[in-house]
Amino acid sequence: MKRFVKPDAWKIIQEGFDPAQQLVAESLFSIGNGRMGQRGNFEEKYSGQTLQGHYVGGVYYPDKTKVGWWKNGYPEYFAKVLNAPSWIQILWSIEGEDVDLYRAKAVSAFYRELNMREGYLKRSCIVELKNGKRFQIESIRFCSMTRHEAAVVRYAITPLNFSGILQLRLPVDAHVQNADANFKEKFWEHVHAETSASNAFVVARTRKSNFVVSTGIHARILLRDEILPVNFQGFACEKYAVLHTELPVEKGETYVIEKYAAVLSSLNHQPSCILKATHDQLQAFVDAGFDRLFTEQKNYWAEKWQTMDVRIEGDIQAQQGIRFNIFQLHQTYTGDDERLNIGPKGFTGEKYGGATYWDTEAYCLPFYLATAGQQVARNLLLYRYRHLPKAIENAKKLGFGKGAALYPMVTMDGEECHNEWEITFEEIHRNGAIAYAIWNYINYTGDETYLIDYGLEVLIAIARFWAQRVNWSEPKQKYVILGVTGPNEYENNVNNNWYTNYIACWCLEYAQTAINYVKQQAPEKFAGLCERLDFHESEEVSTWEHIRRHMYFPEEPALGIFLQQEGYLDKAQQLVSDLSPEDLPLYKHWSWDRILRSCFIKQADVLQGLYFFEDRFSMEQIRRNFYFYEPRTVHESSLSPCIHSILAARIGDEQKAYELYLRTARLDLDDYNKDTADGCHITSMAGTWLSIVQGFAGMRVRRGALHFQPFIPQHWKAYEFRIQFRGNWLQVQVTRKEILIENHGNKPLEVFIFDQPHWIDEQHRVCVQRT
């Protein structure tokens, strides 16, 4: 495979200007800080193919759906992650010709670097315009991780063969539009625009949702580290403010433009005070100066990498892949604001919309549990708890009652806003992921208080949904769940999807277990919850037990497998290896009708259940199902390779585990599914970490203790990671000869390595030789 980026352990590097790859590059070179983010767009004008994008966390627009909104229960809107007012542009021209890399006569010595160790984007190139003028551009920019409302770019221009006058324009522009707007609307309304001296400000409000974003910029120009006395002229109009000037330049001199931005939203500021706050914040950023902000940025990332890094010796492609994934995850979500979540494209693009999918609970939570700590993971759960009333409303719209909750497939505020019926109404297994996340969190942290204070209420509402969603089949004398879409979205409106049926029963079981615990540990709180929810324990739990004992699970005894759904074996059975490479990805080359009638699987479905509930199945059951379903799986969901990699490691297929790890680690870097152009696959990036920690290292939590069953890929020399577990930091290193675990915490800890117990005192380590 020809790779777009150059291999490097700490950097994403593009050498050579390639307009055909610009959209992919914009995604890969995105920067963010957990509160906002910027695609890797050029600062100067670019008339080639581009997706301009600046995004502010929690700010969205309820774009009216094109179809289905007139049907009962159908969402009326699809929440769009908003393309926010742009601050990044540095527009300039020479003798009437705009600097535009796409239309330039030549672009040479092009170099672009995303420095993941220190958290910035750097670019340099030499440009020759059609008028013969040649110059060098060097830029560096970042969104501050320590000052969440700050972003800055330092942009240097060196004339190489001329002296003359540059025309500069430094705008703040709210005349932006989402590329995926259903009706080509512009979502921003003008509130205020102004300029003063070296500053420009635009305050804009979203239509319908009434979010206010205030963006301020300050500009200054330096020559030989001295600020030039430039006289900026300001101009402001509706949704636009710009600073412009004419700058005399001399051949061979380097002129540095610093553009500071303050981006504030009404999530954190009162609209009536937001402009003043923007003035104050911007001044503070300018007073700090570029060098101090840059030093803060480097120091922040140095500290974070101490806890998040996964180090791999002997495989530069694998090392680059996992660091890129970890870097983008942390740029997207830092965990210090429970109102925010992890969007599927983060701050790298608009596709999919929404702030959260079930990806957060199923894939991202374990990463944050182990690398960011208990409170960050708790905030992810609290995000869903706060949305419980909306989840109950969602279920009510579909005809469910008595406090039943259906969590949304896609949401910004808890209300369902996904607008494809086969997902909105049928991919109900997502409810199970919310319950599983509660169990996963408590199993990992031991924080049973969450169950008492918040979790049980959610579990009862989810259990009530499942109890109403099943129906009794007289011919089968079993409960069935009809008309669903499982995790494999290449199957719609199927009956008795094995995974859906299984996780529904597990939810009912876990809700009952939680009830027994809370009733024993906090009887008064339990009594109050029963009264508030009108919960009649004996009656409802009896129904749940009956459903669990009599649920129908499709199987094929002759093959020893669980059937993905009824009728799956009626399909013509083919393997992915039977397909021509020209057929892939299927969604780009086959009709949807043909995909639905095929046996091909988009992502783990039955295997998703075996991953979640591994300890309930024998190794032989896992092995048989893996070797039946994986060869039929096209992995055209970004969530697919990691689950298969973990299961392959579990059954000892080390080669397949590594193959699928590399696919999940480099999914965007190598554009496996030809869809990185519209943004990176942020939520699936946690699967890269899972593939190493749960896959290669075999980490599990059983009965409050950590278990490891490590292996090391054949050509690796070693790998190493850190995890936080119940107040202790552990460093785990696996080499070809030994497994080394160091306890950097302040209390002793018992761990199991290949099922053998080992006590590790605080600030000590255990070393086990590999056999």
C-alpha positions in Angstrom: 0.0 0.0 0.0 1.3 3.4 -0.9 1.2 5.5 2.2 0.3 9.2 2.1 2.2 10.1 5.3 5.8 9.5 6.1 6.5 7.0 8.9 7.6 8.7 12.1 7.1 7.8 15.7 5.9 11.2 16.9 4.9 13.1 13.8 2.5 13.0 10.9 4.5 14.2 7.9 3.5 15.1 4.4 6.3 15.9 2.0 5.3 17.3 -1.4 2.2 19.3 -2.3 -0.6 17.1 -3.6 -4.0 18.8 -4.2 -5.6 15.3 -4.8 -4.9 14.5 -1.2 -5.9 17.8 0.3 -9.2 16.8 1.8 -7.6 13.8 3.5 -4.7 15.9 4.7 -7.1 18.5 6.2 -8.6 15.7 8.3 -5.3 14.2 9.4 -3.8 17.6 10.3 -6.7 18.8 12.4 -5.9 20.4 15.8 -8.1 20.8 18.8 -8.2 21.2 22.6 -11.4 19.4 23.8 -13.5 22.6 23.5 -12.9 23.5 19.9 -11.0 22.4 16.9 -9.8 23.4 13.4 -9.4 21.3 10.3 -6.0 21.4 8.6 -7.0 24.1 6.2 -4.4 26.4 4.7 -4.3 29.9 6.2 -4.1 31.6 2.8 -6.8 31.4 0.1 -7.2 27.9 -1.4 -9.5 27.5 -4.4 -9.0 23.8 -4.8 -11.0 21.1 -3.2 -11.3 21.9 0.5 -13.7 21.5 3.5 -13.3 24.6 5.6 -14.0 23.7 9.2 -13.8 25.3 12.7 -15.9 23.6 15.4 -16.9 24.6 18.9 -17.9 21.9 21.4 -21.5 21.6 22.3 -22.7 24.1 19.6 -25.1 22.6 17.1 -27.9 23.3 14.7 -31.1 21.2 14.4 -31.2 20.9 10.6 -34.6 19.8 9.3 -34.5 16.4 7.8 -35.4 16.0 4.1 -37.5 12.9 4.6 -39.6 11.2 7.2 -40.2 14.1 9.6 -43.9 13.9 8.9 -44.1 10.3 10.3 -45.0 9.6 13.9 -42.0 9.2 16.1 -39.6 10.2 13.3 -37.0 12.9 14.4 -37.8 16.2 12.8 -34.1 17.3 12.6 -30.6 15.9 12.3 -28.3 17.8 14.7 -25.3 19.2 12.8 -21.9 19.9 14.3 -21.6 23.5 13.2 -19.0 24.9 11.0 -18.3 27.9 13.3 -17.0 31.4 12.4 -13.6 31.2 10.9 -10.6 32.8 12.6 -7.7 31.0 10.8 -7.4 33.0 7.5 -4.4 35.1 6.6 -5.3 36.3 3.1 -2.7 38.2 1.0 -1.8 39.2 -2.5 1.1 40.6 -4.5 0.6 43.0 -7.3 -3.0 42.0 -7.6 -2.5 38.3 -7.6 -3.9 36.3 -4.6 -1.6 33.9 -2.9 -3.4 30.6 -3.7 -1.5 27.4 -3.6 -4.0 25.7 -5.9 -3.6 28.4 -8.7 0.1 29.2 -8.1 2.6 28.5 -10.9 4.6 26.2 -8.7 4.7 24.9 -5.1 8.0 23.3 -4.0 9.7 22.2 -0.9 6.3 21.5 0.6 6.4 20.1 4.1 3.6 19.7 6.6 4.0 18.2 10.1 1.6 17.4 12.9 3.8 17.2 16.0 2.0 14.9 18.4 4.6 15.1 21.1 4.1 18.8 21.6 0.7 19.5 20.1 1.1 21.8 17.1 0.8 21.9 13.3 3.7 23.2 11.2 3.9 23.9 7.5 6.5 25.3 5.1 6.8 25.7 1.3 8.2 27.8 -1.5 5.6 29.3 -3.8 6.0 30.9 -7.2 3.0 32.9 -8.5 2.1 33.4 -12.1 3.5 36.9 -11.9 6.9 35.4 -11.2 7.1 36.4 -7.5 8.7 33.7 -5.3 8.5 33.5 -1.6 8.7 31.1 1.3 5.9 30.4 3.8 6.3 29.0 7.2 3.5 28.6 9.7 2.8 27.1 13.1 -0.5 26.9 14.9 -2.2 25.3 17.8 -5.4 25.3 20.0 -4.2 25.9 23.5 -4.7 22.9 25.9 -4.2 25.1 28.9 -6.5 28.0 27.8 -9.4 26.4 26.2 -10.7 29.5 24.5 -7.3 30.4 22.9 -5.9 29.6 19.5 -2.9 31.1 17.7 -1.0 31.0 14.4 2.4 32.4 13.6 2.8 32.8 9.9 6.1 33.9 8.3 6.6 35.3 4.8 10.1 35.6 3.2 10.2 37.2 -0.3 12.9 35.3 -2.3 13.2 37.3 -5.5 11.5 40.6 -5.0 10.8 43.6 -2.8 7.4 45.2 -2.9 4.1 45.7 -1.1 1.9 42.9 0.2 -1.8 43.4 0.6 -2.9 41.7 3.9 -6.4 40.8 5.0 -7.0 39.1 8.4 -10.7 38.3 8.8 -13.1 36.8 11.3 -15.8 35.4 9.1 -19.2 34.0 10.1 -20.4 33.7 6.5 -19.7 30.0 6.8 -21.8 27.1 5.8 -22.0 23.4 6.6 -21.1 21.3 3.5 -23.8 18.8 4.7 -26.6 21.3 5.2 -29.8 19.6 4.1 -31.3 22.7 2.5 -28.0 24.7 1.9 -28.9 27.0 4.7 -26.5 29.2 6.5 -27.0 28.5 10.2 -25.5 31.7 11.7 -27.3 35.0 12.4 -25.5 38.3 12.8 -25.3 39.8 16.3 -22.4 42.2 16.3 -19.2 43.0 14.5 -16.5 45.5 15.3 -12.8 46.4 14.8 -10.4 48.5 16.8 -6.7 49.1 16.4 -5.3 45.6 15.9 -8.5 43.7 16.9 -11.6 42.4 15.2 -14.6 40.8 16.7 -17.7 39.0 15.4 -20.6 37.8 17.6 -23.0 35.4 15.8 -26.0 33.4 17.0 -27.2 30.1 15.6 -30.7 30.0 14.2 -33.2 27.9 16.1 -30.8 26.7 18.8 -29.7 30.2 19.8 -26.1 29.4 20.7 -23.9 32.5 20.7 -20.3 32.3 19.7 -18.0 35.3 20.0 -14.7 35.3 18.1 -12.0 37.9 18.5 -8.7 38.2 16.8 -5.6 40.3 17.5 -2.9 40.7 14.8 0.7 41.9 14.9 3.6 41.8 12.5 7.2 41.2 13.6 10.5 41.7 11.8 13.6 40.4 13.4 11.6 39.8 16.6 10.5 43.4 16.8 6.9 44.4 16.5 6.4 46.6 13.5 4.2 49.8 13.9 1.7 48.6 11.4 -1.4 50.7 10.9 -4.3 48.2 10.4 -7.5 49.5 8.8 -10.6 47.9 10.2 -13.8 47.1 8.4 -16.9 45.4 9.9 -20.2 44.4 8.4 -22.8 41.7 8.9 -21.1 38.5 10.2 -17.7 39.8 9.1 -14.8 41.9 10.5 -11.4 42.3 8.9 -8.1 43.9 9.5 -6.2 45.0 6.4 -3.0 46.7 5.6 -0.3 47.1 3.0 3.0 45.8 4.1 6.3 46.9 2.4 8.7 43.9 2.3 12.3 43.5 1.4 13.8 40.6 -0.5 15.3 38.1 1.9 13.7 39.5 5.1 11.2 37.4 7.1 8.0 39.0 8.2 6.1 37.2 10.9 2.3 37.6 11.3 0.9 36.5 14.7 -2.8 36.0 14.8 -4.3 35.4 18.2 -7.9 34.2 18.5 -10.3 34.0 21.5 -13.4 31.8 20.8 -16.1 32.0 23.5 -19.5 30.4 23.5 -22.7 30.8 25.4 -22.2 27.4 27.0 -19.7 29.1 29.3 -20.7 32.8 29.1 -23.9 34.9 29.3 -24.7 36.3 25.8 -25.1 39.8 27.3 -21.5 39.7 28.6 -19.8 37.5 26.0 -18.3 40.4 23.9 -16.6 41.9 26.9 -15.4 38.6 28.0 -13.9 38.0 24.5 -12.1 41.4 24.7 -10.7 40.4 28.1 -9.7 36.9 27.2 -8.1 38.0 23.9 -6.0 40.6 25.7 -4.8 38.0 28.2 -3.7 35.7 25.4 -1.9 38.6 23.6 -0.2 39.6 26.9 1.0 36.1 27.4 2.5 36.1 23.9 3.2 33.3 21.4 6.3 31.9 23.1 4.6 31.6 26.5 1.5 30.0 25.0 3.7 27.6 23.0 5.7 26.6 26.1 2.5 25.9 28.0 1.3 23.8 25.1 4.5 21.7 25.1 4.5 21.3 28.8 0.9 20.1 28.9 1.4 17.5 26.2 4.7 16.3 27.8 2.7 15.6 31.0 -0.2 13.9 29.3 2.0 11.6 27.3 3.5 10.4 30.6 0.1 8.7 31.3 -1.4 8.1 27.8 1.5 6.9 25.7 1.8 3.4 24.3 5.4 2.7 23.3 6.2 0.1 20.6 9.7 -1.0 19.7 10.4 -2.5 16.3 7.3 -1.3 14.3 7.3 2.3 13.2 3.9 2.0 11.4 2.2 0.6 14.5 3.8 3.2 16.7 2.8 6.1 14.6 -0.7 4.8 14.3 -1.5 4.4 18.0 0.0 7.7 18.9 -2.0 9.5 16.2 -5.2 7.8 17.6 -4.4 8.7 21.2 -3.5 12.3 20.2 -6.8 12.8 18.3 -8.8 11.3 21.1 -7.4 13.7 23.6 -7.7 16.7 21.3 -11.4 15.8 21.1 -12.3 15.1 24.7 -10.4 16.0 27.8 -13.2 15.0 30.2 -13.4 18.1 32.3 -16.9 19.1 31.2 -19.7 16.6 31.6 -21.9 18.5 29.1 -19.6 17.5 26.3 -19.0 14.1 24.7 -16.9 12.4 22.0 -18.3 13.0 18.5 -17.6 10.4 15.8 -15.6 12.9 13.8 -14.5 15.0 16.7 -13.3 18.4 15.5 -12.1 17.0 12.1 -15.2 17.1 10.0 -19.0 17.4 9.9 -20.2 13.9 8.8 -22.5 11.9 11.1 -23.5 15.0 13.2 -24.3 14.7 16.8 -22.2 14.8 19.9 -22.4 11.2 20.8 -23.2 7.7 19.5 -23.1 4.3 21.3 -19.4 4.3 20.3 -18.6 6.4 23.5 -19.9 3.7 25.9 -18.8 0.7 23.9 -15.3 1.8 22.8 -14.1 5.0 24.4 -15.0 4.6 28.0 -12.3 1.9 28.7 -9.6 4.2 27.3 -10.6 7.1 29.5 -11.0 4.9 32.5 -7.4 3.7 32.3 -5.6 6.8 31.0 -7.6 9.8 32.4 -9.0 8.4 35.6 -12.3 7.8 37.4 -13.8 11.3 37.3 -13.4 11.7 33.6 -15.0 8.4 33.0 -17.7 9.3 35.5 -18.5 12.4 33.5 -19.2 10.3 30.5 -21.8 8.3 32.5 -23.2 11.5 34.0 -23.7 12.9 30.5 -26.1 10.0 29.8 -27.7 10.3 33.2 -28.6 13.9 32.5 -30.2 12.8 29.3 -32.4 10.2 30.9 -35.6 12.3 30.8 -35.1 12.8 27.0 -34.5 9.1 26.6 -37.8 8.4 28.2 -39.4 11.0 25.9 -37.8 9.2 22.9 -39.4 5.9 23.9 -42.7 7.6 24.6 -42.8 8.9 21.0 -42.5 5.3 19.8 -45.4 4.1 22.0 -43.5 2.9 25.1 -44.7 3.9 28.5 -44.2 3.6 32.3 -40.8 5.2 32.3 -39.2 3.1 29.6 -36.1 4.7 28.1 -34.7 4.4 24.7 -31.4 6.2 24.4 -30.8 7.9 21.1 -28.6 6.6 18.3 -27.4 10.2 17.7 -27.9 13.1 19.9 -26.7 16.5 21.1 -29.0 17.0 24.1 -30.5 13.6 24.7 -33.2 13.8 22.0 -33.0 11.4 19.1 -31.9 13.2 16.0 -30.9 10.4 13.6 -32.9 10.4 10.5 -32.6 6.9 8.9 -35.5 4.7 10.0 -33.5 1.5 10.0 -31.2 3.0 12.5 -33.5 5.4 14.5 -36.2 2.9 15.2 -34.4 -0.4 14.9 -30.8 -0.2 16.1 -32.0 -0.5 19.6 -29.0 -2.5 20.9 -27.5 0.9 21.7 -29.6 0.8 24.9 -27.5 -2.1 26.0 -24.3 -0.2 25.6 -25.4 2.4 28.1 -26.1 -0.3 30.7 -22.9 -2.1 29.9 -20.9 1.2 30.4 -22.3 1.4 33.9 -21.3 -2.1 34.7 -17.9 -1.6 33.0 -17.2 1.6 35.0 -18.1 0.0 38.4 -16.2 -3.2 37.6 -13.1 -1.2 36.8 -13.2 1.4 39.5 -15.2 -0.3 42.3 -17.3 2.9 42.6 -20.6 1.3 43.7 -21.8 4.7 44.9 -22.5 5.6 41.2 -25.0 2.7 41.1 -26.8 4.0 44.2 -26.8 7.7 43.2 -27.4 7.5 39.4 -26.9 4.1 37.8 -29.9 2.2 39.0 -32.4 4.7 37.8 -30.9 4.4 34.3 -30.9 0.6 34.5 -34.6 0.4 35.5 -35.6 2.7 32.7 -33.6 0.6 30.2 -35.0 -2.7 31.6 -38.5 -1.3 31.2 -37.9 -0.7 27.6 -36.7 -4.2 26.9 -39.6 -5.7 28.8 -42.0 -3.8 26.5 -40.0 -4.3 23.3 -40.2 -8.2 23.4 -43.2 -10.1 22.4 -44.3 -13.7 23.0 -44.2 -16.1 20.0 -46.8 -18.8 20.2 -45.1 -21.1 17.6 -41.7 -20.8 19.3 -43.1 -20.6 22.9 -40.3 -18.0 23.4 -39.9 -14.3 23.6 -38.7 -12.7 20.4 -37.5 -9.3 19.4 -38.7 -8.4 15.9 -37.7 -5.7 13.3 -34.3 -4.7 14.5 -30.9 -3.7 13.1 -28.0 -5.2 14.9 -24.5 -3.7 15.0 -24.1 -5.0 11.5 -25.8 -2.2 9.6 -25.6 -4.2 6.4 -28.7 -6.0 7.7 -31.9 -4.1 8.4 -35.3 -5.0 9.8 -34.3 -8.5 10.9 -35.9 -10.7 13.5 -34.1 -12.1 16.5 -30.7 -10.6 16.1 -28.6 -12.7 18.5 -26.6 -9.8 19.9 -29.7 -7.7 20.5 -31.6 -10.5 22.2 -28.6 -11.4 24.3 -27.8 -7.9 25.5 -31.5 -7.3 26.3 -31.5 -10.3 28.6 -28.2 -9.2 30.2 -29.7 -5.7 30.8 -32.7 -7.3 32.6 -30.3 -9.4 34.7 -28.0 -6.6 35.6 -30.9 -4.3 36.5 -32.1 -7.0 39.0 -28.6 -7.4 40.4 -28.3 -3.7 40.8 -31.7 -3.5 42.6 -30.6 -6.2 45.1 -27.4 -4.3 45.8 -28.9 -0.9 46.3 -31.8 -2.3 48.3 -29.3 -3.8 50.7 -26.8 -0.9 50.8 -29.1 2.1 50.7 -32.6 1.0 51.5 -34.0 4.5 52.1 -32.7 5.7 48.7 -34.1 2.6 47.1 -37.5 3.2 48.6 -37.5 6.8 47.5 -36.5 5.8 44.0 -39.3 3.2 43.8 -41.8 5.8 44.9 -40.5 8.4 42.4 -40.4 5.9 39.5 -43.7 4.1 40.5 -41.6 1.0 40.5 -43.2 -2.2 41.7 -40.2 -4.5 42.3 -42.0 -7.8 42.7 -44.2 -7.4 39.6 -41.6 -6.0 37.3 -38.7 -8.1 38.3 -40.8 -11.2 37.9 -41.6 -10.2 34.3 -37.9 -9.6 33.6 -37.0 -13.1 35.0 -39.6 -14.7 32.8 -38.3 -13.0 29.7 -34.7 -14.0 30.5 -35.7 -17.6 31.0 -37.7 -17.8 27.8 -35.8 -15.6 25.3 -35.2 -17.1 21.9 -31.6 -17.2 20.6 -31.1 -18.4 17.0 -28.3 -21.0 16.7 -27.0 -23.4 14.1 -26.0 -26.6 16.0 -24.4 -28.2 13.0 -21.9 -25.4 12.7 -21.7 -24.7 16.4 -22.4 -21.0 16.0 -24.9 -18.4 17.1 -26.9 -17.1 14.2 -26.5 -13.4 13.6 -30.3 -13.4 13.0 -33.0 -15.7 11.8 -32.5 -16.6 8.2 -28.9 -15.6 8.0 -27.9 -19.0 6.5 -30.6 -18.6 3.8 -28.2 -16.1 2.2 -25.7 -17.2 -0.4 -22.6 -17.9 1.7 -19.5 -16.2 0.4 -16.3 -15.0 1.9 -14.6 -11.6 1.6 -11.8 -13.4 -0.1 -14.2 -14.3 -2.9 -14.8 -10.6 -3.7 -12.9 -8.7 -6.3 -10.8 -5.8 -4.9 -12.9 -3.5 -7.3 -16.0 -4.3 -5.2 -14.6 -2.8 -2.0 -15.7 -0.9 -0.2 -19.1 -2.4 -0.8 -21.1 0.8 0.1 -19.3 2.6 -2.8 -19.8 0.0 -5.4 -22.9 -2.1 -4.7 -26.5 -1.0 -4.5 -28.0 -1.1 -1.0 -30.4 -3.8 -2.1 -27.5 -6.0 -3.1 -25.7 -5.4 0.2 -28.8 -6.3 2.2 -29.3 -9.5 0.3 -25.6 -10.5 0.7 -24.1 -12.4 3.7 -21.4 -9.7 4.1 -21.0 -8.1 7.5 -20.1 -4.5 8.1 -18.7 -4.9 11.6 -18.7 -7.2 14.6 -22.3 -8.4 15.5 -22.4 -11.8 17.1 -18.7 -11.2 17.9 -19.6 -7.9 19.6 -21.5 -9.9 22.2 -18.7 -12.4 22.6 -16.3 -9.5 23.2 -18.6 -7.9 25.8 -19.5 -11.1 27.6 -16.4 -13.2 26.9 -16.3 -14.9 30.3 -19.8 -16.4 29.7 -18.6 -18.4 26.7 -16.1 -21.2 26.2 -12.9 -20.7 24.2 -14.3 -23.2 21.7 -17.5 -21.2 21.2 -15.5 -18.0 20.7 -13.2 -19.7 18.2 -16.0 -21.3 16.1 -17.9 -18.1 15.9 -14.8 -16.0 15.1 -13.7 -18.2 12.3 -17.2 -18.3 10.8 -18.0 -14.6 10.9 -14.7 -12.8 10.5 -14.1 -14.2 6.9 -17.5 -12.8 6.0 -16.8 -9.3 7.5 -15.7 -6.5 5.2 -14.7 -4.2 8.2 -16.3 -1.2 6.5 -17.2 0.2 9.9 -14.3 1.9 11.7 -15.5 0.1 14.8 -14.9 -3.4 13.4 -11.2 -4.2 13.2 -10.5 -3.6 16.9 -13.1 -6.1 18.2 -11.9 -8.7 15.8 -8.3 -8.0 16.8 -9.1 -8.5 20.5 -10.9 -11.7 19.9 -8.2 -13.0 17.6 -5.7 -12.4 20.4 -8.0 -14.2 22.9 -8.1 -17.3 20.8 -4.4 -17.3 20.1 -4.5 -16.2 16.5 -1.6 -13.7 16.8 -1.2 -13.1 13.1 -4.8 -12.1 12.6 -4.7 -10.0 15.8 -1.8 -8.0 14.5 -3.2 -7.6 11.0 -6.5 -6.2 12.4 -4.6 -4.0 14.9 -2.7 -2.4 12.1 -5.9 -1.8 10.2 -7.6 0.0 13.2 -4.4 1.9 14.1 -3.9 3.2 10.6 -7.5 3.4 9.4 -7.3 7.1 8.8 -3.6 7.5 8.1 -3.8 5.0 5.3 -7.4 5.8 4.4 -8.4 2.2 4.4 -12.1 2.8 3.7 -11.6 5.8 1.4 -13.6 8.1 3.7 -11.0 10.0 5.7 -11.6 13.1 3.5 -14.7 14.1 5.5 -13.0 13.6 8.9 -11.1 11.2 11.1 -12.9 8.3 12.8 -12.4 9.6 16.4 -14.5 7.2 18.4 -13.0 4.1 16.8 -9.5 5.4 17.6 -10.0 4.1 21.2 -10.2 0.7 19.6 -6.5 1.0 18.7 -5.7 1.3 22.4 -8.1 -1.6 23.2 -6.4 -3.8 20.6 -3.1 -3.5 22.5 -4.2 -3.4 26.1 -7.1 -5.8 26.0 -5.9 -7.7 22.9 -2.1 -8.1 22.9 -1.7 -7.6 26.7 -4.9 -9.5 27.5 -6.0 -7.2 30.3 -9.2 -7.9 32.0 -10.8 -7.0 35.4 -12.2 -10.0 37.2 -13.5 -9.8 40.8 -11.8 -6.5 41.4 -8.3 -7.6 40.2 -6.3 -7.0 37.0 -5.5 -10.0 34.8 -3.0 -10.1 32.0 -2.3 -12.7 29.3 0.2 -11.0 27.1 1.7 -11.9 23.8 4.0 -9.9 21.6 3.7 -9.6 17.8 6.4 -11.5 16.0 8.5 -8.7 14.8 8.1 -6.3 17.8 10.9 -6.0 20.3 8.7 -4.7 23.1 5.6 -2.6 23.9 4.7 -0.6 27.0 1.8 1.3 28.4 0.5 2.9 31.6 -2.9 2.5 33.2 -4.6 3.9 36.2 -6.4 1.3 38.3 -8.2 2.1 41.5 -5.9 4.9 42.6 -2.7 3.3 41.4 -0.6 4.0 38.3 0.8 0.8 36.7 3.4 0.6 34.0 3.2 -2.6 31.9 6.0 -3.7 29.7 6.0 -6.8 27.5 9.2 -7.9 25.8 10.2 -11.1 24.0 11.6 -12.4 27.3 9.5 -11.1 30.1 6.4 -9.3 31.4 7.3 -6.4 33.8 4.6 -4.6 35.8 5.6 -1.6 38.0 3.3 -0.2 40.7 3.8 3.6 40.8 1.0 4.0 43.3 0.9 4.3 47.0 -0.7 1.0 48.0 0.0 -2.7 47.2 -2.0 -4.3 44.4 -2.6 -7.9 43.4 -2.4 -8.7 39.7 -2.7 -12.0 37.8 -0.3 -12.9 35.0 -1.3 -16.0 33.1 -3.8 -16.7 35.9 -1.0 -16.7 38.6 -1.4 -14.1 41.4 1.4 -11.6 42.2 1.4 -8.9 44.9 3.1 -5.7 43.9 3.9 -3.4 46.8 3.8 0.4 46.2 6.8 1.6 44.2 7.8 -2.0 43.4 7.5 -4.2 40.4 7.0 -7.8 39.4 8.8 -9.6 36.6 7.6 -12.8 35.0 9.6 -14.7 32.4 7.9 -15.6 29.2 7.9 -19.3 28.4 
